Amino acid sequence: MPVTLLSKGAEILLVQFHETKGDRVGAKVGDRLPESAFMEAAAESPGVDFDGATQTLLDGGLIRQEDGEFILTQEGYDYLYKRTGHRVGEG
């Protein structure tokens, strides 16, 4: 099984499922976030490169997109909680 490598920007976006509305509530497969949640996370993280971050998550199967929302997949859940990957440039 290949290891998923994410940029800091992509990882910040994925963590939004865990930190819904600023609370660390955890996430489960199938959780949904509006596209605006990703835009807000990027705006709150100056100096972090988010270019291509959403597409990386989609291409890697960590999230899927439907009706203006992003949906956490099993692969995304595994990345968040089972640490089957790591950020580019680390580890």
N, C-alpha and C positions, 0 to 999 in steps of 0.2 A: 504494500500500500504506500503510495507516494506521500511524502510529508508536504503539507501546505505551508508555504512561506508567504507571510503578509507584510506589507509595509506598515509603518506606524499609523498612517492615515486609514488604511483598510481595517486595521485592528480596532482603532477608535470607533469606527462606524459599526463594526460587528458588536462591540461591547454595549452599544446603545440598547440592544435587546435585553441585556442584563440590568441596565440602569434606567429603566423606564421612568420618565418624569423625575429624574434626579435621585430616585430611590433605588438601592441595590436590591431589587426584588427577585432576581434570578430570571431565568428564561426557560422556555420549553419549546420543543419542536412545534412549529405551526404558529408561533407568536407573530403578530403583525405590527409593523410600524409604518406610519405615513412617510412618504418621501421627504417631507419637511423636517422630520427628526434627523435625517442625515445631513440636511443643509444646515440646521441649527448646530449640530455637533461640529461641523467643519468651521462655522463662523466663530465658535467658542474656543477654537484651537489654533490661534495665530502661529504662524511659523511652521505648521505641519503641512506637508504636501499631500493633498487629497486627489490630485489628478489621477484619474483612472481607478481610484480606490473602489468605487461602487462596482465598476465593471469587473474588477478582479474578483470581488466577492460573488458576483453573478456567474462569471466564467468558471470559478472554482466549485460552484455548487453549494456554497455556504449559505446563500440566500437565493430566493427567487422573487420575481416581481409579478404582481398581479393587481390590476385595477388601482394603480397609483399607490400601492403599498409594497413594502418589502416583507418577505416571510422567511423566518428562520427555518433552515432545513436540518436534517439529522447531522449532516456534515458540519454545519455551522455550530450546532450544539456541541458536537464532539470537540471542535476546536476550542470553544469557550471553556468547557468543563473537563475534558479528558486530556487536554494539552497534546493533541496529535500534530501540532505544528508549532512554529515559532516565527517571530518577526524577522524580516530580512535584515541581515547585519548583526544578528544576535545569535548566541548559542553556538 
